[in-house]
Amino acid sequence: MSQSTILEYLQEIFSVIFDTGDMIITRSTSANDVDGWDSIAHVLLITSIEEKFSIRFKGREIAGFNSVGDMIDAIEKHGQAGK
């Protein structure tokens, strides 16, 4: 799966979690850029991403998520591990 496809799926997830249709995320988007991205929203994001991509992140991976790009890289890594 390409990074652009992963980003499209993440865009959908972010729109649902943050209840906005006009949010545009990029690889550099971080919690500082999104109103309402607090610890509860972060947990919802992680669980939604895991469900969407049928993966399970390790705690150290989640702790290293400083941007959407970090999430994309981790999702991509999990996809490669399943091949």
Buried (B, 14 or more C-beta within 10 A) or exposed (E): EEEEEBBEBBBEBBBEBBEEEEBEBEBEBBBEEBEEBEEEBBEBBBEBBBEBBEBEBEEEBBEEBEBBBBBBBBBBEBBEEEE
